[in-house]
Amino acid sequence: MISLRLSELKAGMMLAKPVFNLQGVLLLDEGTELSEKNIWILKSWGVTQVWVEGKCEADKNRVVELESDVKEFIEKELKEKFCEVLEDQVMGEIMRAASKLLQKRFLKKEQQNESH
């Protein structure tokens, strides 16, 4: 089972996990064979990644890309939260520590999901 971005999906791939929208509504169930229409629907619902059956040599590259994407997202969110206190060195250090902690938590959760 591998996690792929929607841009990497191809018709005929099989979903390894169910796909939900942000409200928790099931969009496609585990075992669904993807069609071009399914991929289009996932894009229209804002889904960015799905789990599909199979293995890929590029998994490690995707993990690095995922880590980069996660880092960018977390840093953006934290900068919004800390925007009024970024000049303070202590608060800046707290923000960096929070960023590292959140990244570790996210990647740990991803690894747990991969093993299930």
C-alpha positions as CSV (number, residue, x, y, z in Angstrom):
1,M,0.0,0.0,0.0
2,I,1.3,3.4,-1.0
3,S,0.2,7.0,-0.6
4,L,0.0,8.9,-3.9
5,R,-0.9,12.5,-4.8
6,L,-3.9,12.9,-7.0
7,S,-1.6,14.0,-9.9
8,E,0.1,10.6,-9.7
9,L,-3.1,8.5,-9.9
10,K,-4.1,6.6,-13.0
11,A,-7.4,5.0,-13.9
12,G,-7.3,1.3,-12.9
13,M,-5.5,1.8,-9.6
14,M,-7.2,0.2,-6.6
15,L,-7.9,2.2,-3.4
16,A,-6.3,0.6,-0.3
17,K,-8.2,2.8,2.2
18,P,-11.5,4.6,2.0
19,V,-11.4,8.2,1.1
20,F,-13.4,10.8,3.1
21,N,-14.0,14.5,2.6
22,L,-13.2,17.1,5.2
23,Q,-16.7,16.6,6.8
24,G,-16.1,12.9,7.2
25,V,-18.4,11.8,4.4
26,L,-17.3,8.7,2.5
27,L,-16.4,9.6,-1.1
28,L,-14.9,6.3,-2.3
29,D,-14.6,3.0,-0.4
30,E,-11.6,0.7,0.0
31,G,-11.2,-1.6,-3.0
32,T,-12.7,0.9,-5.5
33,E,-11.0,0.7,-8.9
34,L,-10.3,4.3,-9.8
35,S,-11.6,5.8,-13.0
36,E,-10.9,9.2,-14.6
37,K,-14.2,10.3,-13.2
38,N,-13.3,9.1,-9.7
39,I,-10.0,11.1,-9.8
40,W,-11.9,14.2,-11.0
41,I,-14.4,13.9,-8.2
42,L,-11.6,13.5,-5.6
43,K,-9.9,16.7,-7.0
44,S,-13.2,18.6,-6.9
45,W,-13.6,17.6,-3.2
46,G,-10.1,18.9,-2.4
47,V,-8.6,15.5,-1.7
48,T,-4.8,15.7,-2.2
49,Q,-3.6,12.2,-1.4
50,V,-5.0,8.7,-1.3
51,W,-3.8,5.2,-0.4
52,V,-3.6,2.7,-3.3
53,E,-2.6,-1.0,-3.5
54,G,0.9,-1.8,-4.6
55,K,4.5,-0.9,-3.9
56,C,6.8,1.6,-5.6
57,E,10.5,2.2,-5.7
58,A,9.9,6.0,-5.3
59,D,8.2,5.6,-1.9
60,K,11.3,7.2,-0.1
61,N,11.1,10.2,-2.5
62,R,7.4,10.6,-1.7
63,V,8.2,10.5,2.0
64,V,10.7,13.3,1.6
65,E,8.2,15.3,-0.5
66,L,5.5,14.6,2.1
67,E,7.9,15.8,4.9
68,S,8.6,18.9,2.9
69,D,4.9,19.5,2.3
70,V,4.0,18.9,5.9
71,K,6.8,21.2,7.1
72,E,5.7,24.0,4.8
73,F,2.0,23.6,5.9
74,I,2.9,23.5,9.6
75,E,5.2,26.5,9.4
76,K,2.6,28.5,7.5
77,E,-0.1,27.7,10.1
78,L,2.2,28.5,13.0
79,K,3.4,31.8,11.5
80,E,-0.3,32.8,11.3
81,K,-0.8,31.9,14.9
82,F,2.4,33.6,16.1
83,C,2.3,36.6,13.7
84,E,2.1,39.2,16.5
85,V,5.0,37.8,18.5
86,L,7.5,36.6,15.9
87,E,9.9,39.4,16.8
88,D,10.3,38.0,20.3
89,Q,13.2,35.5,20.3
90,V,11.6,33.3,23.0
91,M,8.3,33.0,21.1
92,G,10.2,32.3,17.9
93,E,12.0,29.4,19.6
94,I,8.7,28.2,20.9
95,M,7.3,28.3,17.4
96,R,10.3,26.3,16.0
97,A,9.9,23.7,18.8
98,A,6.2,23.4,18.1
99,S,6.9,23.0,14.4
100,K,9.3,20.1,15.0
101,L,6.9,18.4,17.4
102,L,4.0,18.7,15.0
103,Q,6.0,17.4,12.1
104,K,7.2,14.4,14.2
105,R,3.6,13.7,15.3
106,F,2.3,13.8,11.7
107,L,5.0,11.6,10.3
108,K,4.5,9.1,13.2
109,K,0.8,9.0,12.5
110,E,1.5,8.4,8.7
111,Q,3.9,5.5,9.6
112,Q,1.2,4.0,11.8
113,N,-1.4,4.3,9.1
114,E,1.0,2.6,6.6
115,S,1.5,-0.4,8.9
116,H,-2.3,-1.0,9.3
